[in-house]
Amino acid sequence: MCPAAAFSFLVYPAVILTYGGQGVFLIKNPDKLSTTFYSSVPTPVFWPMFTIATLAAIVASQALISASFSIIKQSMALGCFPRVNMIHTSNKHEGQIYSP
Protein backbone atom coordinates (compact mmCIF):
# COMPACT_ATOMS: atom_id res chain seq x y z
CA MET A 1 0.00 0.00 0.00
CA CYS A 2 1.44 3.37 -0.95
CA PRO A 3 1.94 5.94 1.84
CA ALA A 4 -0.72 8.34 0.51
CA ALA A 5 -3.36 5.61 0.43
CA ALA A 6 -2.34 4.33 3.87
CA PHE A 7 -2.69 7.81 5.29
CA SER A 8 -6.01 8.47 3.54
CA PHE A 9 -7.71 5.18 4.39
CA LEU A 10 -6.08 4.12 7.65
CA VAL A 11 -4.32 6.89 9.60
CA TYR A 12 -6.64 9.84 8.92
CA PRO A 13 -9.89 8.01 9.83
CA ALA A 14 -8.25 6.60 12.98
CA VAL A 15 -7.11 10.08 14.09
CA ILE A 16 -10.53 11.60 13.36
CA LEU A 17 -12.29 8.85 15.35
CA THR A 18 -9.85 9.26 18.24
CA TYR A 19 -10.25 13.03 18.43
CA GLY A 20 -14.01 12.71 18.01
CA GLY A 21 -14.16 10.19 20.86
CA GLN A 22 -12.09 12.44 23.10
CA GLY A 23 -14.35 15.37 22.23
CA VAL A 24 -17.46 13.41 23.19
CA PHE A 25 -15.73 12.27 26.40
CA LEU A 26 -14.96 15.91 27.27
CA ILE A 27 -18.55 16.97 26.59
CA LYS A 28 -19.77 14.31 29.04
CA ASN A 29 -16.92 14.81 31.56
CA PRO A 30 -15.72 18.45 31.48
CA ASP A 31 -13.98 18.04 34.87
CA LYS A 32 -11.39 15.65 33.34
CA LEU A 33 -9.88 18.23 30.99
CA SER A 34 -6.28 17.82 32.19
CA THR A 35 -6.29 14.00 31.91
CA THR A 36 -8.47 13.51 28.84
CA PHE A 37 -6.40 10.82 27.13
CA TYR A 38 -5.90 8.41 30.02
CA SER A 39 -9.32 9.08 31.57
CA SER A 40 -11.09 8.20 28.33
CA VAL A 41 -9.41 4.78 28.11
CA PRO A 42 -11.56 1.94 29.55
CA THR A 43 -10.16 0.43 32.77
CA PRO A 44 -9.40 -3.09 31.39
CA VAL A 45 -7.12 -1.72 28.66
CA PHE A 46 -5.52 1.11 30.66
CA TRP A 47 -2.15 -0.58 31.32
CA PRO A 48 -1.69 -1.95 27.78
CA MET A 49 -2.56 1.51 26.41
CA PHE A 50 -0.18 3.15 28.88
CA THR A 51 2.61 0.80 27.79
CA ILE A 52 1.96 1.42 24.10
CA ALA A 53 1.89 5.20 24.63
CA THR A 54 5.16 5.08 26.57
CA LEU A 55 6.87 2.96 23.91
CA ALA A 56 5.59 5.30 21.18
CA ALA A 57 7.09 8.26 23.05
CA ILE A 58 10.44 6.45 23.33
CA VAL A 59 10.47 5.64 19.60
CA ALA A 60 9.52 9.22 18.72
CA SER A 61 12.28 10.67 20.90
CA GLN A 62 14.85 8.32 19.33
CA ALA A 63 13.70 9.36 15.86
CA LEU A 64 14.07 13.03 16.84
CA ILE A 65 17.61 12.44 18.12
CA SER A 66 18.58 10.55 14.95
CA ALA A 67 17.10 13.23 12.69
CA SER A 68 18.88 16.01 14.60
CA PHE A 69 22.21 14.20 14.27
CA SER A 70 21.66 13.67 10.55
CA ILE A 71 20.75 17.33 9.92
CA ILE A 72 23.74 18.61 11.92
CA LYS A 73 26.11 16.21 10.15
CA GLN A 74 24.84 17.27 6.71
CA SER A 75 25.01 20.97 7.63
CA MET A 76 28.60 20.56 8.83
CA ALA A 77 29.50 18.81 5.55
CA LEU A 78 28.06 21.75 3.59
CA GLY A 79 29.82 24.30 5.80
CA CYS A 80 26.52 25.82 7.01
CA PHE A 81 26.99 24.83 10.66
CA PRO A 82 29.92 25.52 12.99
CA ARG A 83 32.20 22.59 13.75
CA VAL A 84 30.99 20.46 16.64
CA ASN A 85 33.23 17.94 18.37
CA MET A 86 31.63 14.52 17.87
CA ILE A 87 33.18 11.39 19.34
CA HIS A 88 32.15 8.12 17.69
CA THR A 89 31.67 5.56 20.45
CA SER A 90 31.46 2.52 18.16
CA ASN A 91 33.54 1.40 15.20
CA LYS A 92 30.66 -0.70 13.85
CA HIS A 93 27.75 1.77 14.11
CA GLU A 94 28.30 5.24 12.66
CA GLY A 95 25.28 6.79 14.42
CA GLN A 96 26.52 6.10 17.95
CA ILE A 97 28.09 9.41 18.93
CA TYR A 98 28.85 11.54 21.95
CA SER A 99 29.02 15.31 21.70
CA PRO A 100 30.72 16.85 24.77
Buried (B, 14 or more C-beta within 10 A) or exposed (E): EEEEEEEEEEEEEEEEEEEEEBEEBBEEEEEBEEEEEEBBBEEEEEEEBEEEEEEEEEEEEEEEEEEEBEEBBEEBEEEEEEEEEBEEEEEEEEEEBEEE
